[in-house]
Amino acid sequence: MTLSHNTSSNEEERQAVLSAITRIHDGRAERSNGAHTVVALATESGITRQRLYEHHSDLLNDFKATAGATSVGPNIKALQRQLAQTGERNQQLAAENALLRSKIRTLSAVITELTLDSTNVDAVVAMPRNRLRG
């Protein structure tokens, strides 16, 4: 019975470590600072570092191998800032575009009205030539 209990306990610990690794990699740490370190993993999983090294070294080695690959925080933050700035610029350009389209519609209406008025001979008032010569 003791062997069964130990196996069950070991599986529960493995699940706790795997869950902690996932949370840390996903940036959703609940119990630790979320750093990609063994200390943070131990805190996040609730398992001592010694136990991690002694009983879950395979998981610990996998975590260490992927920790360097996933800790690109500064790059992600820079890209997030750039994305936010690009989104703001896109909104500015969309507003400017809407304003320019509105102006184009207004100017098109004015041009159409002026064109119609200039083809109506009765609406055109001719200036006397004598007055211009003075």
C-alpha positions in Angstrom: 0.0 0.0 0.0 2.9 2.3 0.7 4.3 2.0 -2.8 0.9 2.9 -4.3 0.7 6.0 -2.0 4.2 7.1 -3.0 3.5 6.6 -6.7 0.2 8.6 -6.4 2.0 11.3 -4.4 4.8 11.4 -7.0 2.3 11.8 -9.8 0.5 14.6 -8.0 3.9 16.4 -7.6 4.7 15.9 -11.3 1.3 17.4 -12.2 2.0 20.3 -9.9 5.4 20.9 -11.5 4.0 20.6 -15.0 1.2 23.0 -14.1 3.7 25.4 -12.6 5.9 25.2 -15.7 3.0 26.0 -17.9 1.9 29.0 -15.8 5.4 30.4 -15.7 5.9 30.0 -19.5 2.5 31.5 -20.2 3.2 34.5 -17.9 0.4 33.5 -15.5 2.3 32.7 -12.3 0.1 32.5 -9.2 2.5 31.9 -6.3 5.9 33.1 -7.6 7.3 36.2 -9.4 7.1 34.3 -12.7 10.8 34.3 -13.3 12.2 31.5 -15.4 14.3 30.2 -12.5 14.4 27.0 -10.4 13.5 29.1 -7.3 10.4 30.4 -9.0 9.4 27.0 -10.2 9.8 25.5 -6.7 7.7 28.3 -5.3 5.1 28.1 -8.0 4.8 24.3 -7.7 4.9 24.2 -3.9 7.7 21.6 -4.0 11.1 22.2 -2.5 14.1 22.7 -4.8 15.8 19.6 -3.3 12.7 17.5 -4.1 12.7 18.9 -7.6 16.3 18.0 -8.1 16.0 14.5 -6.5 12.6 13.3 -7.9 11.7 15.5 -10.9 15.1 16.2 -12.5 13.7 15.4 -16.0 11.1 18.1 -15.6 13.6 20.4 -14.1 16.0 19.9 -17.0 13.2 20.4 -19.5 12.3 23.6 -17.7 15.8 24.9 -17.7 16.2 24.1 -21.4 13.1 26.0 -22.3 13.6 28.8 -19.8 16.1 30.6 -21.9 14.0 30.2 -25.0 10.9 31.7 -23.4 12.4 34.5 -21.4 12.2 37.2 -24.1 10.4 39.7 -21.9 12.1 42.8 -23.1 11.6 41.9 -26.8 7.9 41.1 -26.2 7.5 44.4 -24.3 9.1 46.3 -27.1 6.9 44.7 -29.7 3.8 45.4 -27.6 4.8 49.1 -27.3 5.4 49.2 -31.1 2.0 47.5 -31.7 0.2 50.0 -29.5 1.9 52.9 -31.2 1.1 51.5 -34.6 -2.6 51.0 -33.5 -2.7 54.7 -32.4 -1.2 55.8 -35.7 -3.7 53.7 -37.6 -6.5 55.4 -35.8 -5.1 58.8 -36.5 -4.8 58.0 -40.2 -8.3 56.5 -40.3 -9.7 59.8 -38.8 -7.6 61.9 -41.3 -8.8 59.7 -44.1 -12.5 60.2 -43.1 -12.0 64.0 -42.9 -10.4 64.1 -46.4 -13.1 61.9 -47.9 -15.7 64.3 -46.5 -13.9 67.3 -48.0 -13.7 65.5 -51.3 -17.5 65.0 -51.3 -18.1 68.6 -50.5 -15.7 69.9 -53.2 -17.2 67.5 -55.7 -20.6 68.9 -55.0 -19.3 72.5 -55.4 -17.7 71.6 -58.7 -20.9 70.0 -59.9 -22.9 73.0 -58.9 -20.5 75.4 -60.6 -20.4 73.3 -63.7 -24.2 73.3 -63.9 -24.4 77.1 -63.3 -21.8 77.9 -66.0 -23.8 75.9 -68.7 -26.9 77.9 -67.9 -26.5 80.9 -70.2 -29.3 82.8 -68.5 -27.5 82.6 -65.2 -24.3 84.2 -66.6 -24.2 88.0 -66.3 -22.0 89.6 -68.9 -20.0 92.6 -67.9 -20.2 95.7 -70.1 -17.0 96.2 -72.0 -17.0 99.9 -71.8 -16.8 100.0 -68.1 -13.7 97.9 -68.0 -11.8 100.2 -70.3 -12.6 103.1 -68.1 
